[in-house]
Amino acid sequence: MTRREIREQAFMLLFEKMFNSDNTIQELADFAEDCGLFIPDSFAIQLATAAMEHVDDIDSKLSALSRKWALSRLPRVTLAILRLAVAEMLYFDDIPQSVSINEAVELAKKFASTEDASFINGILGNIARSNAAGVSED
């Protein structure tokens, strides 16, 4: 399985979690497997779980950088992609930030729109620059 396919699984799990707040990511992964949707990869579960565990910090960073858009106004698909990418950028040091950004843009092209892909690219680029500069968005 490719890393792109694994990220798609993580996206699906996180997106589903946005509608099923009572279930853990692992429970949603087990359900996906039981229903024959996909066999969840351990990294997909780890990535989606990290995004949920740090959702408040991630949303704070996103809010600071998307001043013209309240997170509540963003499409859930876009928000899920952003949360996954930011979690990957902040909590998985072994993955280059440029890869996280590119993969998020590709997810947006597949599951959202070209406009969403551009928005995601801009927000994540700002996060990458602030991380490189050691600047906090708080």
CORBEL-V92294 format. One record per backbone hydrogen bond with DSSP energy under -1.0 kcal/mol. CO is the residue of the C=O (numbers start at 1). NH is the residue of the N-H. E is the energy in kcal/mol with one decimal. If there is no record, write none. Layout:
# CORBEL-V92294
co = <CO & CO>
nh = <NH & NH>
e = <E & E>
This chain:
# CORBEL-V92294
co = <2 & 3 & 4 & 5 & 6 & 7 & 8 & 9 & 10 & 11 & 12 & 13 & 14 & 16 & 16 & 20 & 24 & 25 & 26 & 27 & 28 & 29 & 30 & 31 & 32 & 33 & 41 & 42 & 43 & 44 & 45 & 46 & 47 & 48 & 49 & 50 & 52 & 54 & 55 & 56 & 57 & 58 & 59 & 60 & 61 & 62 & 66 & 70 & 75 & 76 & 77 & 78 & 79 & 80 & 81 & 82 & 83 & 84 & 85 & 86 & 87 & 88 & 92 & 96 & 97 & 98 & 99 & 100 & 101 & 102 & 103 & 104 & 105 & 106 & 107 & 108 & 113 & 114 & 115 & 116 & 117 & 118 & 119 & 120 & 121 & 122 & 123 & 124 & 125 & 126 & 127 & 128 & 129 & 130>
nh = <6 & 7 & 8 & 9 & 10 & 11 & 12 & 13 & 14 & 15 & 16 & 17 & 18 & 19 & 20 & 23 & 28 & 29 & 30 & 31 & 32 & 33 & 34 & 35 & 37 & 36 & 45 & 46 & 47 & 48 & 49 & 50 & 51 & 52 & 53 & 54 & 55 & 58 & 59 & 60 & 61 & 62 & 63 & 64 & 65 & 66 & 69 & 73 & 79 & 80 & 81 & 82 & 83 & 84 & 85 & 86 & 87 & 88 & 89 & 90 & 91 & 92 & 95 & 100 & 101 & 102 & 103 & 104 & 105 & 106 & 107 & 108 & 109 & 110 & 111 & 112 & 117 & 118 & 119 & 120 & 121 & 122 & 123 & 124 & 125 & 126 & 127 & 128 & 129 & 130 & 131 & 132 & 133 & 135>
e = <-2.1 & -2.6 & -2.1 & -2.0 & -2.4 & -2.8 & -2.6 & -2.6 & -2.7 & -3.1 & -2.4 & -2.1 & -1.3 & -1.5 & -1.3 & -1.5 & -2.2 & -2.5 & -2.6 & -2.2 & -2.4 & -2.2 & -2.8 & -2.3 & -2.5 & -1.2 & -1.9 & -2.4 & -3.0 & -2.4 & -2.4 & -2.3 & -2.1 & -1.9 & -2.9 & -1.7 & -1.2 & -2.8 & -3.0 & -1.9 & -2.1 & -2.6 & -2.8 & -2.0 & -1.3 & -1.5 & -2.0 & -2.0 & -2.5 & -2.7 & -2.2 & -2.6 & -2.7 & -2.2 & -2.5 & -2.8 & -2.4 & -2.4 & -2.6 & -2.5 & -2.6 & -1.3 & -1.8 & -1.8 & -2.5 & -2.4 & -2.7 & -2.0 & -2.4 & -2.3 & -2.3 & -2.3 & -2.3 & -1.7 & -3.1 & -2.6 & -2.3 & -2.2 & -2.4 & -3.0 & -2.4 & -2.3 & -2.5 & -2.7 & -2.2 & -2.0 & -2.0 & -2.6 & -2.4 & -2.4 & -2.5 & -2.3 & -1.9 & -2.7>
